[in-house]
Amino acid sequence: MLFLWLMVVQVMLFAANNIGIPKYVGEYIKQENISSNAEVYQYTKQSAITTIMGNKITLSTTGYLFFIDEYPTANWSHPCRYVWFDLNQESSKTIKENNPPIDLEEWILLSKNKIIPQKIQKKSNADNREVIKRISSLASNNYAVIISGGNTKSNNHIRYWNDCQAIYSTLVNEYGYLDSHIYVLMSDGTNPAKDRNTGYNYDSSPLDLDGDGDNDIQYAATKKNISAVFDMLSKKLTNNDFLFVFTTDHGGQISGDNACMFLWGETITDSEFAKEVNKVKAGNISIVMEQCHSGGFISDLTANNRVIATACTANENSWAKDGSLYNEFVYHWTSAVRGYTPEGNLVNADSNNDGLISMKEAFEYAKKEDSKNENPQYESISPSLGNHLTLYGNDCATIYVKNQTIASNNAYITGCDINISNITIENQSSVTIKASESATINGPFEVELGSTFEIK
C-alpha cells in the first residue's frame, strides 16, 4: 500500500481553511521527484468532475483530487498532473497532462510558495535619458495587431496584460503609431467581467494601455475577431504599408512543428493563423511571438518580406521573467526597441550605432539577455531584411516627408532615400536628415529663424 491515511486527521486538515499540503500528497511529490516549487491545488468537490481544456475528468468514488502545476512560471502548455486519492480503496490515480483545469479559480491553493507577481521597483528615470526624437514619415503607414488570449480567467496572468501594455505604449510613444492603427485583441475584450489573474485576486483587464484615458482594447481574442481584423487590414494595407504583429500568453504543440496559440476559451493553429496573416499584402511584416511552442509557427508564417521572432522552439515552453510581471523574451525585446526597461534602466541594443533598432538587433539583444530555459528563434526573408526593418518600417524604403510642421528638437529622419516637400521647421527646432543613398528637397521648404536643418 503506497499511502496510509488517518481519516480524522485528514478531515480536520481540510476543514482548517486548507492551509498546507497533506502529508500523503507531500510523500507523493517526493516519490515522483516533482520540484518543491510546484504549486498544489485541491479540488473543492469530492465528486471530482472537472474539465481540462475541454476534457472532463469524472471520478465518482469518494476522495480528493489534486492538481499539481510542476512549472508554475512556465506558460501553458507544460507538464502537470491530476492526482486522485481514493479514500475507500486507500489508493491513488495519476493523470498526466499538459494543460490546467479551466475552472482553476474554484480550486484551493495548498502550497505556500505561490508565485505572486512582484511590484516594479524603479531604479532610474528613463524620461531623463538622452534620446534622439525621430520623425517617422511612415507613421500613417504603420499598423499593428496585438493578441493575448489568456484562455481562462485563472490562466490569464497579469504578465500578459503587462507585455501588451509595454509594446502598445512603445508603439505610440516612441514610434508615433496612431491609436486607430493598432488593433488589440485581448482575453474577453471590452466585457467588464473579471478576466485577469493578478496573482492576488481577479479583476477586469484595464482597457487603457497607454494611460491617455482612451480604451485601447477593442476585441475579445477569438478566431472570429482575428479573422475580422485581418479582413479589415487586407482592405486597407498596400505595398507601401508596414504591419507589426505581437502575440503573448499560452501555446501548445500539436505534433512536430505544428503548434497552436490559446485565445479566449479556444485555440488557433499555426496554419489557421498564417491564413489570416496572409490576407494582408503589406510591403513588410514583422511578427514577434512569446507563447509556448511559438517556434512551430515559423514554418507556416515564413514568406517574402517578413521577419519572425519567437521566444522558443516548437518543442519548448516559454517562461515568465523573474518576478512574474512580464514574460522573459518579450520583456527584453520590447526593452530593446524602446531603449529602456519597465524599471527605467537604459538599454542600448543599437549594435551598429545608426540610431535605429532593427528587428535583427532587437532579437539578438533579447536572445542574449534571455536567461530562461528557452531558445529564441529568428527568420528573415530576405536574409538581410531584418537588418533594415524597424518598427518605423523598412529604413531602406524611400521616405516621403511632406506637408508637416516640425516643432521637435533633435528630430532625426533616416532612410535610404528621403524625399522632402512642403515642410516648415519652427520653434527653434533642430532637424537632421541622414540618407544612406539620396536626399531630395522639393518646395516649399522653410526653416524659421532660430531653427536648424542639417543633411548628413
BELLINCOR-V116972 format. One record per residue. SS is DSSP state (@ for helix, = for strand, . for the rest). OMEGA is omega in degrees with one decimal (NA if undefined). D_FIRST is the distance of its C-alpha to the first C-alpha in Angstrom with 1 decimal. Layout:
# BELLINCOR-V116972
ss:SS omega:OMEGA d_first:D_FIRST
ss:SS omega:OMEGA d_first:D_FIRST
This chain:
# BELLINCOR-V116972
ss:. omega:-173.5 d_first:0.0
ss:. omega:-176.0 d_first:3.8
ss:. omega:175.2 d_first:5.8
ss:. omega:-175.1 d_first:7.3
ss:. omega:168.6 d_first:10.7
ss:. omega:-170.6 d_first:14.0
ss:@ omega:-177.3 d_first:15.8
ss:@ omega:179.2 d_first:19.3
ss:@ omega:-178.7 d_first:18.9
ss:@ omega:-179.2 d_first:17.7
ss:@ omega:178.7 d_first:20.6
ss:@ omega:-178.4 d_first:23.0
ss:@ omega:-178.1 d_first:21.9
ss:@ omega:177.8 d_first:22.7
ss:@ omega:-176.2 d_first:25.9
ss:. omega:176.4 d_first:27.2
ss:. omega:174.9 d_first:28.6
ss:. omega:178.9 d_first:25.3
ss:. omega:178.8 d_first:26.2
ss:. omega:-179.8 d_first:23.6
ss:. omega:177.8 d_first:20.3
ss:. omega:-175.0 d_first:17.3
ss:@ omega:-177.0 d_first:15.2
ss:@ omega:175.5 d_first:12.0
ss:@ omega:176.3 d_first:14.5
ss:@ omega:177.9 d_first:16.1
ss:@ omega:178.0 d_first:13.0
ss:@ omega:-179.9 d_first:12.6
ss:@ omega:-179.9 d_first:16.4
ss:@ omega:-178.8 d_first:16.3
ss:@ omega:-178.9 d_first:13.8
ss:. omega:-179.6 d_first:15.8
ss:. omega:176.3 d_first:19.1
ss:. omega:-177.9 d_first:20.6
ss:. omega:177.4 d_first:23.8
ss:. omega:177.7 d_first:24.0
ss:. omega:-179.0 d_first:27.0
ss:. omega:174.5 d_first:25.0
ss:= omega:-176.2 d_first:25.7
ss:= omega:179.7 d_first:22.9
ss:= omega:175.3 d_first:23.9
ss:= omega:177.1 d_first:22.4
ss:. omega:-171.7 d_first:23.7
ss:. omega:-176.7 d_first:25.7
ss:. omega:-179.5 d_first:25.0
ss:. omega:178.4 d_first:21.9
ss:. omega:172.9 d_first:23.4
ss:. omega:171.6 d_first:22.6
ss:= omega:-179.9 d_first:25.8
ss:= omega:-177.0 d_first:27.1
ss:= omega:177.1 d_first:29.2
ss:= omega:178.2 d_first:28.8
ss:. omega:176.7 d_first:32.4
ss:. omega:-179.4 d_first:33.1
ss:= omega:-176.9 d_first:29.8
ss:= omega:171.2 d_first:28.1
ss:= omega:178.8 d_first:24.4
ss:= omega:177.7 d_first:23.8
ss:. omega:-169.4 d_first:20.5
ss:. omega:-178.3 d_first:21.5
ss:. omega:-178.2 d_first:18.4
ss:. omega:179.3 d_first:18.0
ss:= omega:-178.8 d_first:16.4
ss:= omega:179.2 d_first:17.5
ss:= omega:179.6 d_first:18.7
ss:= omega:173.6 d_first:19.4
ss:= omega:-178.7 d_first:22.0
ss:= omega:175.5 d_first:22.0
ss:= omega:-172.5 d_first:25.4
ss:. omega:-179.0 d_first:25.0
ss:. omega:-171.4 d_first:28.8
ss:. omega:177.4 d_first:30.4
ss:. omega:174.0 d_first:33.9
ss:= omega:173.6 d_first:34.0
ss:. omega:176.7 d_first:35.7
ss:. omega:10.0 d_first:33.9
ss:. omega:176.7 d_first:32.8
ss:. omega:-174.8 d_first:30.1
ss:. omega:173.7 d_first:26.4
ss:= omega:178.9 d_first:24.2
ss:= omega:174.7 d_first:21.0
ss:= omega:-176.5 d_first:19.7
ss:= omega:-179.0 d_first:16.1
ss:= omega:177.0 d_first:15.1
ss:= omega:-177.5 d_first:12.5
ss:= omega:-176.7 d_first:12.4
ss:. omega:-178.8 d_first:12.7
ss:. omega:-177.0 d_first:12.9
ss:. omega:-176.1 d_first:9.8
ss:. omega:-178.4 d_first:7.7
ss:= omega:179.9 d_first:7.4
ss:= omega:176.0 d_first:10.0
ss:= omega:-178.6 d_first:13.0
ss:= omega:173.9 d_first:15.4
ss:= omega:179.7 d_first:19.1
ss:= omega:-175.9 d_first:21.2
ss:= omega:175.6 d_first:24.8
ss:. omega:-177.4 d_first:28.0
ss:. omega:-178.4 d_first:29.4
ss:. omega:174.2 d_first:28.8
ss:= omega:-179.5 d_first:28.9
ss:. omega:-178.1 d_first:32.5
ss:. omega:-173.6 d_first:31.9
ss:@ omega:-179.8 d_first:30.4
ss:@ omega:178.2 d_first:32.8
ss:@ omega:177.3 d_first:30.9
ss:. omega:179.7 d_first:27.7
ss:= omega:178.8 d_first:27.2
ss:= omega:-178.6 d_first:27.1
ss:. omega:-175.5 d_first:24.6
ss:. omega:-177.9 d_first:25.3
ss:. omega:-175.1 d_first:28.2
ss:. omega:178.9 d_first:29.6
ss:. omega:179.1 d_first:31.1
ss:. omega:179.2 d_first:33.8
ss:. omega:179.7 d_first:37.0
ss:. omega:-179.9 d_first:40.3
ss:. omega:178.9 d_first:42.6
ss:. omega:179.1 d_first:46.2
ss:. omega:173.6 d_first:48.8
ss:. omega:-179.1 d_first:50.9
ss:. omega:-179.2 d_first:54.3
ss:. omega:178.4 d_first:55.6
ss:. omega:-178.0 d_first:58.9
ss:. omega:-177.2 d_first:61.2
ss:@ omega:-179.3 d_first:61.3
ss:@ omega:179.1 d_first:64.2
ss:@ omega:-178.2 d_first:66.4
ss:. omega:175.8 d_first:65.8
ss:. omega:-177.0 d_first:68.7
ss:. omega:173.5 d_first:68.2
ss:. omega:178.5 d_first:70.7
ss:. omega:-177.5 d_first:70.8
ss:= omega:174.4 d_first:71.1
ss:. omega:178.6 d_first:72.7
ss:. omega:177.4 d_first:71.1
ss:. omega:-179.6 d_first:73.6
ss:. omega:-178.6 d_first:70.7
ss:@ omega:-179.9 d_first:69.0
ss:@ omega:179.3 d_first:70.3
ss:@ omega:-178.5 d_first:68.9
ss:= omega:-179.1 d_first:65.3
ss:= omega:179.1 d_first:62.5
ss:= omega:173.2 d_first:58.7
ss:= omega:180.0 d_first:55.6
ss:= omega:-175.8 d_first:52.6
ss:= omega:173.5 d_first:49.3
ss:= omega:-174.7 d_first:46.1
ss:. omega:-179.5 d_first:43.8
ss:. omega:177.1 d_first:40.8
ss:= omega:178.6 d_first:39.1
ss:. omega:180.0 d_first:37.9
ss:. omega:-175.8 d_first:38.7
ss:. omega:-177.8 d_first:35.5
ss:. omega:178.1 d_first:35.7
ss:. omega:-173.1 d_first:39.5
ss:= omega:-177.2 d_first:39.4
ss:@ omega:-179.1 d_first:42.6
ss:@ omega:178.9 d_first:43.0
ss:@ omega:175.7 d_first:44.1
ss:@ omega:179.6 d_first:46.9
ss:@ omega:176.2 d_first:47.9
ss:@ omega:-177.5 d_first:48.1
ss:@ omega:178.5 d_first:50.4
ss:@ omega:-178.5 d_first:52.4
ss:@ omega:-177.2 d_first:53.0
ss:@ omega:178.7 d_first:54.3
ss:@ omega:-178.9 d_first:56.2
ss:@ omega:176.2 d_first:58.1
ss:@ omega:-179.4 d_first:58.8
ss:@ omega:-176.5 d_first:60.3
ss:@ omega:-171.5 d_first:62.5
ss:@ omega:-176.9 d_first:63.5
ss:. omega:-174.0 d_first:63.7
ss:. omega:172.9 d_first:64.7
ss:. omega:178.5 d_first:66.6
ss:. omega:175.7 d_first:64.7
ss:. omega:177.2 d_first:65.9
ss:@ omega:-176.8 d_first:63.4
ss:@ omega:179.6 d_first:64.4
ss:@ omega:179.8 d_first:63.5
ss:= omega:-177.9 d_first:59.8
ss:= omega:-176.2 d_first:57.4
ss:= omega:176.4 d_first:54.2
ss:= omega:-174.1 d_first:51.3
ss:= omega:177.1 d_first:48.5
ss:. omega:-175.4 d_first:45.5
ss:. omega:175.4 d_first:47.0
ss:. omega:-175.6 d_first:50.5
ss:. omega:178.0 d_first:52.8
ss:. omega:-178.0 d_first:50.5
ss:. omega:180.0 d_first:50.4
ss:. omega:178.2 d_first:46.9
ss:. omega:-175.9 d_first:44.2
ss:. omega:-172.7 d_first:43.0
ss:= omega:177.3 d_first:42.2
ss:= omega:-177.3 d_first:39.3
ss:. omega:-174.9 d_first:41.0
ss:. omega:177.7 d_first:37.9
ss:. omega:-177.4 d_first:38.7
ss:. omega:179.5 d_first:39.4
ss:= omega:175.0 d_first:40.9
ss:= omega:176.6 d_first:44.6
ss:. omega:-176.8 d_first:47.0
ss:. omega:176.2 d_first:48.0
ss:. omega:-175.6 d_first:51.5
ss:. omega:-178.8 d_first:54.0
ss:. omega:-176.1 d_first:56.4
ss:. omega:-177.1 d_first:55.3
ss:. omega:173.2 d_first:58.4
ss:. omega:-178.7 d_first:59.4
ss:. omega:178.4 d_first:62.7
ss:. omega:178.6 d_first:62.0
ss:. omega:176.0 d_first:61.7
ss:. omega:-176.8 d_first:58.7
ss:. omega:176.1 d_first:57.5
ss:. omega:-174.7 d_first:54.5
ss:. omega:-169.8 d_first:56.0
ss:= omega:168.0 d_first:53.3
ss:. omega:-177.8 d_first:49.7
ss:. omega:178.9 d_first:47.9
ss:. omega:178.4 d_first:47.8
ss:@ omega:179.7 d_first:48.8
ss:@ omega:-179.0 d_first:51.7
ss:@ omega:175.6 d_first:53.0
ss:@ omega:178.9 d_first:52.6
ss:@ omega:-179.2 d_first:54.6
ss:@ omega:179.7 d_first:57.3
ss:@ omega:-179.1 d_first:57.6
ss:@ omega:171.6 d_first:58.1
ss:@ omega:178.9 d_first:60.5
ss:@ omega:-178.7 d_first:62.6
ss:@ omega:179.7 d_first:62.5
ss:@ omega:-179.9 d_first:63.5
ss:@ omega:-176.2 d_first:66.7
ss:@ omega:-169.3 d_first:67.5
ss:. omega:177.4 d_first:66.8
ss:. omega:-179.7 d_first:69.1
ss:. omega:179.1 d_first:69.4
ss:. omega:-173.8 d_first:70.8
ss:. omega:178.6 d_first:67.6
ss:= omega:178.7 d_first:64.4
ss:= omega:175.7 d_first:60.9
ss:= omega:-179.1 d_first:58.0
ss:= omega:-177.0 d_first:54.5
ss:= omega:178.6 d_first:51.6
ss:= omega:175.6 d_first:48.0
ss:= omega:175.8 d_first:44.9
ss:. omega:-170.3 d_first:41.4
ss:. omega:175.3 d_first:38.6
ss:= omega:-179.7 d_first:38.7
ss:= omega:175.7 d_first:36.6
ss:= omega:178.1 d_first:36.7
ss:= omega:173.5 d_first:37.3
ss:= omega:179.2 d_first:37.7
ss:. omega:177.7 d_first:39.6
ss:. omega:173.8 d_first:42.3
ss:= omega:-174.1 d_first:42.0
ss:= omega:176.2 d_first:40.9
ss:= omega:177.5 d_first:41.2
ss:= omega:-179.6 d_first:42.0
ss:= omega:175.4 d_first:40.5
ss:. omega:178.0 d_first:43.1
ss:= omega:179.1 d_first:42.8
ss:. omega:178.2 d_first:40.3
ss:. omega:179.1 d_first:41.1
ss:= omega:173.4 d_first:41.4
ss:= omega:-178.4 d_first:44.4
ss:= omega:179.0 d_first:44.2
ss:@ omega:-179.8 d_first:46.1
ss:@ omega:177.7 d_first:48.6
ss:@ omega:-179.7 d_first:49.1
ss:@ omega:178.5 d_first:49.8
ss:@ omega:178.3 d_first:52.1
ss:@ omega:178.9 d_first:54.0
ss:@ omega:-179.4 d_first:54.7
ss:@ omega:-177.4 d_first:55.8
ss:. omega:176.3 d_first:58.0
ss:. omega:-171.4 d_first:60.1
ss:. omega:-178.2 d_first:61.6
ss:. omega:177.5 d_first:64.6
ss:. omega:179.3 d_first:64.8
ss:. omega:176.6 d_first:66.5
ss:= omega:177.1 d_first:63.5
ss:= omega:173.7 d_first:59.8
ss:= omega:-176.3 d_first:57.4
ss:= omega:176.5 d_first:53.7
ss:= omega:-175.1 d_first:51.0
ss:= omega:-176.3 d_first:47.4
ss:. omega:-166.9 d_first:44.5
ss:. omega:176.0 d_first:41.5
ss:. omega:176.6 d_first:38.5
ss:. omega:-176.5 d_first:39.4
ss:@ omega:177.8 d_first:43.1
ss:@ omega:177.9 d_first:44.3
ss:@ omega:179.5 d_first:43.7
ss:@ omega:-172.0 d_first:46.6
ss:@ omega:-176.3 d_first:49.1
ss:@ omega:-179.8 d_first:49.8
ss:@ omega:-175.2 d_first:50.6
ss:@ omega:-177.0 d_first:52.6
ss:. omega:178.7 d_first:54.7
ss:. omega:178.7 d_first:58.4
ss:. omega:175.8 d_first:61.8
ss:. omega:177.3 d_first:62.6
ss:= omega:171.2 d_first:59.0
ss:= omega:-177.2 d_first:57.0
ss:= omega:175.6 d_first:53.2
ss:= omega:179.4 d_first:50.8
ss:= omega:-176.9 d_first:47.0
ss:. omega:-172.7 d_first:44.4
ss:. omega:177.5 d_first:42.2
ss:. omega:178.3 d_first:41.9
ss:. omega:-175.6 d_first:40.6
ss:. omega:-170.0 d_first:37.2
ss:. omega:168.5 d_first:36.8
ss:. omega:167.6 d_first:35.9
ss:. omega:-168.4 d_first:38.5
ss:= omega:173.2 d_first:37.9
ss:= omega:172.4 d_first:39.1
ss:. omega:175.0 d_first:41.4
ss:. omega:-175.2 d_first:40.4
ss:. omega:174.0 d_first:40.8
ss:. omega:176.3 d_first:39.8
ss:. omega:179.2 d_first:43.3
ss:. omega:170.1 d_first:44.2
ss:= omega:-168.3 d_first:42.9
ss:@ omega:-172.5 d_first:43.5
ss:@ omega:-176.1 d_first:45.8
ss:@ omega:172.5 d_first:48.0
ss:@ omega:-178.9 d_first:48.4
ss:@ omega:-179.7 d_first:50.1
ss:@ omega:-179.6 d_first:51.9
ss:@ omega:176.5 d_first:53.4
ss:@ omega:-179.4 d_first:54.3
ss:@ omega:-174.1 d_first:56.1
ss:@ omega:179.0 d_first:58.3
ss:@ omega:172.8 d_first:59.3
ss:. omega:176.7 d_first:59.8
ss:= omega:-178.7 d_first:57.6
ss:. omega:175.2 d_first:54.0
ss:. omega:177.6 d_first:52.9
ss:. omega:179.1 d_first:53.1
ss:. omega:179.3 d_first:56.7
ss:. omega:-178.0 d_first:56.6
ss:= omega:179.7 d_first:59.1
ss:. omega:177.0 d_first:57.9
ss:. omega:178.0 d_first:60.2
ss:. omega:-176.5 d_first:59.0
ss:. omega:-173.0 d_first:62.6
ss:. omega:179.8 d_first:62.5
ss:. omega:173.7 d_first:66.0
ss:. omega:178.3 d_first:67.6
ss:. omega:178.9 d_first:69.2
ss:. omega:-179.8 d_first:68.3
ss:. omega:175.5 d_first:65.8
ss:. omega:179.7 d_first:62.1
ss:. omega:177.2 d_first:61.5
ss:@ omega:177.6 d_first:58.4
ss:@ omega:179.5 d_first:57.9
ss:@ omega:179.0 d_first:58.4
ss:@ omega:179.0 d_first:56.0
ss:@ omega:-177.8 d_first:53.3
ss:@ omega:178.5 d_first:53.9
ss:@ omega:-178.8 d_first:53.7
ss:@ omega:179.1 d_first:50.5
ss:@ omega:-179.4 d_first:48.9
ss:@ omega:-176.4 d_first:50.1
ss:@ omega:-176.9 d_first:48.7
ss:. omega:-175.4 d_first:45.4
ss:. omega:-176.9 d_first:42.7
ss:. omega:-178.0 d_first:39.6
ss:. omega:179.8 d_first:37.6
ss:. omega:-177.9 d_first:39.9
ss:. omega:-179.2 d_first:42.9
ss:. omega:-177.1 d_first:45.8
ss:= omega:-175.5 d_first:47.8
ss:= omega:177.0 d_first:51.5
ss:= omega:178.4 d_first:53.9
ss:= omega:176.8 d_first:57.7
ss:= omega:-1.4 d_first:60.1
ss:. omega:-176.5 d_first:62.7
ss:. omega:-177.0 d_first:61.2
ss:. omega:-174.5 d_first:63.7
ss:@ omega:-178.0 d_first:63.2
ss:@ omega:177.8 d_first:60.6
ss:@ omega:-176.9 d_first:63.1
ss:@ omega:-175.3 d_first:65.6
ss:= omega:176.4 d_first:63.4
ss:= omega:176.0 d_first:62.7
ss:. omega:169.9 d_first:61.9
ss:. omega:-172.7 d_first:65.7
ss:= omega:-178.6 d_first:65.6
ss:= omega:-176.5 d_first:67.1
ss:. omega:174.2 d_first:69.4
ss:. omega:172.4 d_first:71.3
ss:. omega:174.5 d_first:72.4
ss:= omega:-178.7 d_first:75.8
ss:= omega:177.9 d_first:75.5
ss:= omega:176.8 d_first:77.9
ss:= omega:-174.6 d_first:78.7
ss:= omega:174.6 d_first:81.1
ss:= omega:-179.2 d_first:82.3
ss:= omega:167.0 d_first:80.7
ss:= omega:-174.8 d_first:81.8
ss:= omega:179.6 d_first:80.0
ss:. omega:-178.8 d_first:79.7
ss:. omega:178.2 d_first:76.8
ss:. omega:180.0 d_first:77.3
ss:. omega:174.4 d_first:76.0
ss:= omega:-171.9 d_first:75.5
ss:= omega:-179.8 d_first:74.5
ss:= omega:-175.4 d_first:74.9
ss:= omega:178.2 d_first:73.6
ss:= omega:176.8 d_first:73.6
ss:= omega:177.8 d_first:75.1
ss:= omega:-177.6 d_first:78.1
ss:= omega:-178.8 d_first:79.0
ss:= omega:-174.3 d_first:81.5
ss:= omega:176.6 d_first:82.8
ss:= omega:177.7 d_first:85.1
ss:= omega:-178.0 d_first:86.2
ss:= omega:172.4 d_first:84.6
ss:= omega:177.0 d_first:85.6
ss:= omega:-172.4 d_first:84.3
ss:. omega:173.0 d_first:85.0
ss:. omega:178.2 d_first:84.2
ss:. omega:179.1 d_first:84.6
ss:. omega:175.0 d_first:81.7
ss:= omega:-176.5 d_first:81.1
ss:= omega:178.3 d_first:79.9
ss:= omega:176.0 d_first:79.1
ss:= omega:175.6 d_first:79.0
ss:= omega:-179.7 d_first:77.3
ss:= omega:-179.5 d_first:77.8
ss:= omega:179.6 d_first:76.7
ss:= omega:-176.4 d_first:79.2
ss:= omega:174.6 d_first:81.8
ss:= omega:-178.2 d_first:82.7
ss:= omega:178.8 d_first:85.1
ss:= omega:177.5 d_first:86.7
ss:= omega:-180.0 d_first:88.5
ss:= omega:-7.8 d_first:90.6
ss:= omega:-179.5 d_first:90.6
ss:= omega:-173.8 d_first:88.9
ss:= omega:173.4 d_first:89.6
ss:= omega:-176.0 d_first:88.5
ss:. omega:-178.5 d_first:89.7
ss:. omega:-179.7 d_first:91.4
ss:. omega:176.6 d_first:88.8
ss:. omega:-178.7 d_first:86.2
ss:= omega:178.8 d_first:85.5
ss:= omega:-176.0 d_first:84.6
ss:= omega:173.6 d_first:83.7
ss:= omega:177.7 d_first:82.9
ss:. omega:NA d_first:81.2
